[in-house]
Amino acid sequence: MIETLTQIYLRTLEIDRAVAMKYKDGEEWKDIGLTEFGDTVRHFSMGLTELGVRRGDRVAILSENRPEWTMSDLAILTAGAISVPVYATLIDRQIEYIMRDSGSVAVIVSDAEQMEKIRSIRGGLPSLRHVILCDGAADQGDYTFQSIVERGRSTEAEKGRAAFDQSVRRVTPEDIATIVYTSGTTGEPKGAVLTHGNIASNVKASLDLIPVKPGDVALCILPLTHILERMFDFVLLARGVVIAYNDDLTRTGENLQVIKPNLFASVPRLFEKMQAKILDTVTAKGGISLKLFNWALGVAQEKLPYAVEGKPMPLGMKIKAAVAHAIVFRKILGRLGGNVRFTMSGGAPLSADLAAFFIGAGLEIYEGYGLTETSPVISVNTPEARKLGTVGKPIEGIEVRIAEDGEILTRGPHVMKGYWEKPEATAQAIDPQGWFHTGDIGKIDSDGFLVITDRKKDIIVNAYGKNIAPQPLENQLKTSPWIATPVIIGDRRRFLVALIVPNFERLDKEREKRGESGTEFEELIQKDWVRKIFDEEIARYNAGIDRQEQIRKYTLLPRDFSIEDGEITPSMKVKRRVVEKKYASLIDDLYAEEDLADSR
């Protein structure tokens, strides 16, 4: 019975396997054995205690994915302290806010780059007593990760490990495990207080749903700061799966082919980029390659109902599917290493078309739904029960209902304790009956599957009073290979407009084909041939759609949205209100152009 996260640490040590983790050292992948993993966690935990870290103290982790992230997290938890994950992509002032708000007494940083951020904000962190650096030489008065491990090892040699074992046993399901700061699409981030029992309940339910076994290999792609990846990794640890840490998001494709994982978790953006690259490659080849690809896509669509519903395929369908796999889809799956049995997708809506593309190609994608505040999974598609266009059925032990205004509410052991030192925000999120208000709009279909339609606060109410959910429309726009990120605008306006971040990689290739060079993106998006491409894409989108949901005007942005500029969250969600405010003049110009045309 798993009731705390410290029990998962003990459980994973009982599952016999030679390798617990893999990591990249330069260009070489190296292994961490099970014994080394277990000893490092124990000694680092004892080292933290020797430093003066006490039960209930908050310890921040500012690092990219690496074995030390997971080992630090488990060490903090077994010491009875509380971990505070911080996205490595955040800038100084954002990090300062989280560490000051949480009152972190120590921080574990990955390297010199992250260390420099801490140096710049240290004066504004009165609670911070210790800085521990994973790579490189620590500043005077600070520590390296290995020095803390050695401190714990020396303590164990001198005093034994009874204190550590007692600390692990003292942890209860009601104890706070972590404070995870929501990235916040509006306003300042809030710290979701999650107990051991909150996350453990999610892990227990997931163990029965996720088909993994000891010795499987998983690539850790999403930041461990993201609650989906973190909970997923606890599931992997509990099952004895070997975890390989993706060192660089830009090298994910390369690492997939080297590690050849059996599974991984991701967000839709990764699949969108993968699909765009595949389509670009095939389109560039043209000729017979393009014809074969289009034929294989047709076969994938024909095969899809059998794949999703698990029905046996007729012989003719089996033969066509086998041929399509041999000549087309085997190469696509080879980009993922060739051994992937399934992937988990969460963090944002996965369009049905995108899911159909990969599932038809033979990649099983199980989409789920949840929030940081719900530890995170509320519902998920599984091999036994899935339906495209939905986020699956609620997991065991939790309740889900739809409020009168369409908002999704949930109640159960997965719901956070509250927001750190924000009682008013907690009361707004969790009602007196214990229902957590997700802020998402959805419905439960006749088969019990949950369908997300939009964010409650993102609903556009146009000048005529019509409610328009922008996310499904944006997902439809993203099916264009030329469009990377669209943001639809139109609240209290007569019609919709769109800010569009183009697929610059595709535009670059098209520019080369046309014999052009050296043009900056600001100039490129003004070219007639580029405008013609996007005029055609918008016209295609508008065809057959309700008039009030059509895009009347659009503008192309010369760069992608960024975390540093506050336009997207670390989990890659667009901060709609921030974008609207930042590009207000561009938006006003779009409406002014149309108003001028109407007045003529």
TASUL-V844215 format. One record per pair of residues at least 6 apart in sequence whose ideal C-beta (glycine too) atoms are under 8 Angstrom apart, sorted by the first residue. I is the first residue (numbers start at 1). J is the second residue. Records with the same first field share a line. If there is no record, write none. Layout:
I=J ; J
This chain:
2=8 ; 11 ; 200 ; 203 ; 204 ; 207 ; 238
3=173 ; 196 ; 197 ; 200
4=171 ; 172 ; 173 ; 175 ; 177 ; 196 ; 197 ; 200
5=74 ; 77 ; 171 ; 177 ; 196 ; 199 ; 200 ; 203 ; 234
6=74 ; 77 ; 78 ; 168 ; 171 ; 196
7=200
8=200 ; 203 ; 234 ; 237 ; 238
9=41 ; 74 ; 77 ; 78 ; 168 ; 237
10=168
11=237 ; 238
12=20 ; 237 ; 238 ; 240
13=34 ; 38
15=214 ; 239 ; 240
16=34 ; 214 ; 240
17=34 ; 214 ; 215 ; 240 ; 242
18=31 ; 33 ; 34
19=31 ; 32 ; 33 ; 34 ; 242
20=32 ; 33 ; 34 ; 36 ; 37 ; 38 ; 242 ; 243
21=31 ; 32 ; 37 ; 67 ; 70 ; 242 ; 243 ; 244 ; 245
22=29 ; 30 ; 31 ; 32 ; 217 ; 242 ; 243 ; 244 ; 245 ; 259
23=29 ; 30 ; 32 ; 66 ; 67 ; 244 ; 245 ; 247
24=30 ; 245 ; 247 ; 255
29=244 ; 258 ; 259
32=40 ; 67
37=67 ; 71
39=153
40=71 ; 149
41=71 ; 74 ; 75 ; 78
42=75 ; 78 ; 152 ; 156 ; 161 ; 164
43=149 ; 150 ; 151 ; 152 ; 153 ; 156
44=71 ; 72 ; 75 ; 145 ; 148 ; 149 ; 152
45=74 ; 75 ; 76 ; 78 ; 79 ; 152 ; 164 ; 167
46=79 ; 151 ; 152 ; 153 ; 155 ; 156 ; 161 ; 163 ; 164
47=75 ; 147 ; 148 ; 149 ; 150 ; 151 ; 152 ; 155
48=59 ; 75 ; 76 ; 79 ; 81 ; 106 ; 148 ; 152
49=79 ; 152 ; 155 ; 163 ; 167
50=151 ; 152 ; 155
51=106 ; 130 ; 143 ; 148 ; 151
52=129
53=59 ; 76 ; 79 ; 81 ; 105 ; 106 ; 130
54=80 ; 81
55=79 ; 80 ; 81 ; 167 ; 170
56=80 ; 81 ; 82 ; 176
57=81 ; 82 ; 105 ; 106
58=81 ; 82 ; 83 ; 84 ; 102 ; 103 ; 104 ; 105 ; 179
59=72 ; 76 ; 81 ; 82 ; 83 ; 84 ; 104 ; 105 ; 106 ; 107 ; 108
60=83 ; 84 ; 85 ; 86 ; 98 ; 99 ; 102 ; 104 ; 106 ; 107 ; 108
61=69 ; 72 ; 73 ; 76 ; 83 ; 84 ; 85 ; 86 ; 107 ; 108 ; 224 ; 225
62=86 ; 88 ; 95 ; 107 ; 108 ; 109 ; 110 ; 114 ; 117 ; 118
63=69 ; 72 ; 88 ; 108 ; 109 ; 110 ; 114 ; 134
64=88 ; 110 ; 223 ; 247
65=220 ; 221 ; 223 ; 224 ; 245 ; 246 ; 247
66=110 ; 134 ; 245 ; 247
67=245
68=108 ; 110 ; 134 ; 145
69=110 ; 224 ; 245
70=224 ; 233 ; 237 ; 243
72=83 ; 108 ; 145
73=83 ; 85 ; 224 ; 230
76=82 ; 83
77=83 ; 171 ; 177 ; 196
78=164 ; 167 ; 168 ; 171
79=167
80=167 ; 170 ; 171 ; 175
82=176 ; 177 ; 178 ; 179
83=177 ; 178 ; 179
84=98 ; 99 ; 102 ; 104 ; 178 ; 179 ; 180 ; 181 ; 191
85=178 ; 180 ; 224 ; 225 ; 230
86=95 ; 98 ; 99 ; 107 ; 181 ; 225
87=183 ; 223 ; 225 ; 563 ; 570
88=110 ; 114 ; 223 ; 225
89=223 ; 563 ; 564 ; 570
90=98 ; 563 ; 570
91=117 ; 564
92=117 ; 120 ; 121
93=121
94=189
95=117 ; 118 ; 121
96=121 ; 124 ; 125
97=188 ; 189
98=181 ; 189 ; 191
99=107 ; 121 ; 125 ; 127 ; 128
100=124 ; 125 ; 126 ; 127
101=181 ; 191 ; 420 ; 421
102=179 ; 181 ; 191 ; 420
103=127
104=125 ; 127 ; 128
105=127 ; 128 ; 129 ; 130
106=128 ; 129 ; 130 ; 131 ; 132
107=118 ; 128 ; 130 ; 131 ; 132
108=132 ; 134 ; 145
109=115 ; 117 ; 118 ; 131 ; 132 ; 133 ; 134
110=134 ; 135
111=133 ; 134 ; 135 ; 136
112=135 ; 136
115=131 ; 133 ; 136 ; 139
118=131
119=139
122=128 ; 131
130=142 ; 143
131=138 ; 139 ; 142 ; 143
132=138 ; 142 ; 143 ; 144 ; 145 ; 148
133=142 ; 143 ; 144 ; 145
134=144 ; 145
136=144
137=144
138=144 ; 147
156=164
171=196
172=196
173=195 ; 196 ; 197 ; 200
174=195 ; 196 ; 197
175=195 ; 196
176=193 ; 194 ; 195 ; 196 ; 417
177=194 ; 195 ; 196 ; 198 ; 199
178=194 ; 199
179=191 ; 192 ; 193 ; 194 ; 420
180=191 ; 192 ; 194 ; 225 ; 227 ; 372
181=189 ; 190 ; 191 ; 192
182=189 ; 190 ; 191 ; 192 ; 371 ; 372 ; 373
183=189 ; 569 ; 570 ; 571 ; 573
184=190 ; 569 ; 575
185=455 ; 457 ; 569 ; 573 ; 574 ; 575 ; 576 ; 577 ; 578
186=457 ; 575 ; 577 ; 578
190=419 ; 420 ; 422 ; 425
191=419 ; 420 ; 421 ; 422
192=372 ; 373 ; 416 ; 419 ; 420
193=416 ; 417 ; 418 ; 419 ; 420
194=227 ; 375 ; 416 ; 417
195=416 ; 417
197=413
198=375 ; 413 ; 414 ; 415 ; 416 ; 417
199=230 ; 231 ; 234 ; 375
201=375 ; 397 ; 412 ; 413 ; 414
202=231 ; 375 ; 376 ; 377 ; 395 ; 414
203=231 ; 234 ; 235 ; 238
204=397
205=377 ; 395 ; 396 ; 397 ; 398
206=231 ; 232 ; 235 ; 377 ; 380 ; 395
207=235 ; 238 ; 239
208=396
209=380 ; 382 ; 395
210=235 ; 344 ; 382
211=341 ; 342 ; 383
212=218 ; 235 ; 236 ; 239 ; 241 ; 262 ; 263
213=239 ; 240 ; 241
214=239 ; 240 ; 241
215=240 ; 241 ; 242
216=236 ; 239 ; 241 ; 242 ; 262 ; 263
217=241 ; 242 ; 244 ; 259 ; 260 ; 261 ; 262 ; 339
218=236 ; 241 ; 242 ; 243 ; 244 ; 261 ; 262 ; 263 ; 264
219=244 ; 246 ; 252 ; 255 ; 256 ; 259 ; 261 ; 264
220=229 ; 233 ; 243 ; 244 ; 245 ; 246 ; 264
221=229 ; 246 ; 249 ; 252 ; 264 ; 265 ; 266 ; 270
222=228 ; 229 ; 265 ; 266 ; 267 ; 347
223=229 ; 570
224=230 ; 233
225=570
226=347 ; 570 ; 571
227=372 ; 375 ; 376
228=265 ; 344 ; 346 ; 347 ; 370 ; 376 ; 377
229=265
231=375 ; 376 ; 377
232=265 ; 344
233=243
236=243
237=243
241=263
244=255 ; 259 ; 261
246=252 ; 255
247=255
248=255
252=270
253=274 ; 335
256=264 ; 335 ; 336 ; 337
257=334 ; 335 ; 336 ; 337
258=337
259=337
260=337 ; 338 ; 339
261=336 ; 337 ; 339 ; 340
262=339 ; 340 ; 341
263=340 ; 341 ; 342 ; 343 ; 344
264=340 ; 343 ; 344
265=343 ; 344 ; 345 ; 346
266=343 ; 344 ; 345
267=345 ; 346 ; 347 ; 348 ; 571 ; 572
268=345 ; 347 ; 348 ; 349 ; 350 ; 351 ; 354
269=348 ; 572
271=345 ; 350 ; 354 ; 358 ; 365
272=354 ; 478
274=335
275=354 ; 357 ; 358
276=481 ; 484 ; 503 ; 505 ; 506
277=505
278=332 ; 335
279=481
280=481 ; 505 ; 506 ; 509
282=289 ; 290 ; 293
283=290 ; 481
284=509
292=327 ; 328
293=328
295=324
296=324 ; 327 ; 328 ; 329
297=357 ; 360
299=320 ; 321 ; 323 ; 324 ; 360
300=324 ; 329 ; 356 ; 357 ; 359 ; 360 ; 361
301=356 ; 360
302=317 ; 320
303=313 ; 317 ; 320 ; 321 ; 360
304=356 ; 359 ; 360 ; 388
305=311
306=312 ; 313 ; 317
307=359 ; 360
308=359 ; 386 ; 387 ; 388
310=383
313=321
325=362
328=361
329=361 ; 362
330=338
332=361 ; 363
333=340 ; 361 ; 362 ; 363
336=363
340=363
341=364
342=363 ; 364 ; 365 ; 366 ; 383
343=363 ; 364 ; 365 ; 366
344=365 ; 366 ; 367 ; 368 ; 380
345=355 ; 365 ; 366 ; 367 ; 368
346=367 ; 368 ; 369 ; 370 ; 376 ; 377
347=571 ; 572 ; 573
348=571 ; 572 ; 573
349=452 ; 471 ; 472 ; 475
350=365 ; 367
351=475 ; 476 ; 478 ; 479
352=388 ; 389
353=479
354=479
355=365 ; 367 ; 388
356=388
358=365
359=365 ; 388
364=383
366=380 ; 381 ; 382 ; 383 ; 386 ; 392
367=380 ; 381 ; 390 ; 391 ; 392
368=377 ; 378 ; 379 ; 380 ; 381 ; 391 ; 392
369=377 ; 378 ; 379 ; 380 ; 391 ; 392 ; 450 ; 452
370=376 ; 377 ; 378 ; 379 ; 414
371=378 ; 438
372=416
373=415 ; 416 ; 429 ; 436
374=410 ; 414 ; 415 ; 416 ; 436 ; 438
375=414 ; 415 ; 416
377=395 ; 414
378=391 ; 394 ; 395 ; 398 ; 400 ; 408 ; 410 ; 414 ; 438 ; 450
379=391 ; 392 ; 393 ; 394 ; 395 ; 400 ; 449 ; 450
380=391 ; 392 ; 393 ; 395
381=387 ; 390 ; 391 ; 392 ; 393
382=392 ; 393
385=392 ; 393 ; 449
386=392
387=445 ; 447 ; 449
389=451
390=445 ; 449 ; 450 ; 451
391=449 ; 450 ; 451 ; 452
392=449 ; 450
393=448 ; 449 ; 450
394=400 ; 410 ; 450
397=412 ; 413 ; 414
398=410 ; 411 ; 412 ; 413 ; 414
399=410 ; 411 ; 412
400=408 ; 409 ; 410 ; 444 ; 450
401=409 ; 410 ; 435
402=408 ; 409 ; 442 ; 443 ; 444
403=409 ; 437
405=441 ; 456
406=441 ; 442 ; 443 ; 453 ; 456
407=437 ; 438 ; 439 ; 440 ; 441 ; 456
408=438 ; 440 ; 441 ; 442 ; 450 ; 452
409=435 ; 436 ; 437 ; 438
410=435 ; 436 ; 438
411=433 ; 434 ; 435 ; 436
415=430 ; 434 ; 436
416=430 ; 436
418=426 ; 429 ; 430
419=425 ; 426 ; 429
428=437
429=436 ; 437
430=436 ; 437
431=437
439=455 ; 456 ; 457
440=452 ; 454 ; 455 ; 456
441=452 ; 453 ; 454 ; 455 ; 456 ; 459 ; 469
442=450 ; 451 ; 452 ; 453
443=450 ; 451 ; 453
444=450 ; 451
445=451
453=469 ; 471 ; 472
454=469 ; 470 ; 471 ; 472
455=471
458=469 ; 470 ; 471 ; 576
459=467 ; 468 ; 469 ; 470
460=467 ; 468 ; 469 ; 470 ; 488 ; 489 ; 490 ; 491 ; 496
461=467 ; 468 ; 491 ; 492
462=468 ; 490 ; 491 ; 492 ; 493 ; 494 ; 495 ; 496 ; 548
463=492 ; 493 ; 494
464=494 ; 548
466=548
468=490 ; 496 ; 548 ; 549
470=487 ; 488 ; 490 ; 576
473=488 ; 496 ; 549
474=486 ; 487 ; 488
476=541
477=483 ; 486 ; 488 ; 498 ; 500 ; 537 ; 541 ; 551
478=484 ; 485 ; 486
480=537 ; 540 ; 541
481=503 ; 506
482=502 ; 503 ; 506 ; 507 ; 533 ; 534 ; 537
483=500 ; 501 ; 502 ; 503 ; 534 ; 537
484=501 ; 502 ; 503 ; 504 ; 560
485=500 ; 501 ; 560 ; 561 ; 574
486=498 ; 499 ; 500 ; 501
487=498 ; 499 ; 500 ; 574 ; 576 ; 579 ; 580
488=496 ; 497 ; 498 ; 551
489=496 ; 497 ; 498 ; 499 ; 580 ; 587
490=496 ; 497
493=591
495=548 ; 550 ; 552 ; 553 ; 594
496=548 ; 549 ; 550 ; 551 ; 552
497=551 ; 552 ; 553 ; 554 ; 555 ; 587 ; 590 ; 591
498=538 ; 551 ; 553 ; 554 ; 555
499=554 ; 555 ; 557 ; 579 ; 583 ; 586 ; 587
500=534 ; 554 ; 555 ; 556 ; 557
501=556 ; 557 ; 559 ; 560 ; 561
502=525 ; 530 ; 534 ; 556 ; 557
504=521 ; 560
507=521 ; 524 ; 530
510=529 ; 533
511=517 ; 519 ; 524
514=529
519=527
520=558
521=558 ; 559
522=558
524=530
525=531 ; 556 ; 557 ; 558
530=556
534=554 ; 556
538=551 ; 554
541=550 ; 551
542=550 ; 551
552=594
553=590 ; 591 ; 593 ; 594
554=590
555=586 ; 589 ; 590
557=583
561=567 ; 568 ; 574 ; 579
562=568
563=569 ; 570
565=582
566=575 ; 578
567=574 ; 575 ; 578 ; 579 ; 582
568=574 ; 575
569=575
580=587
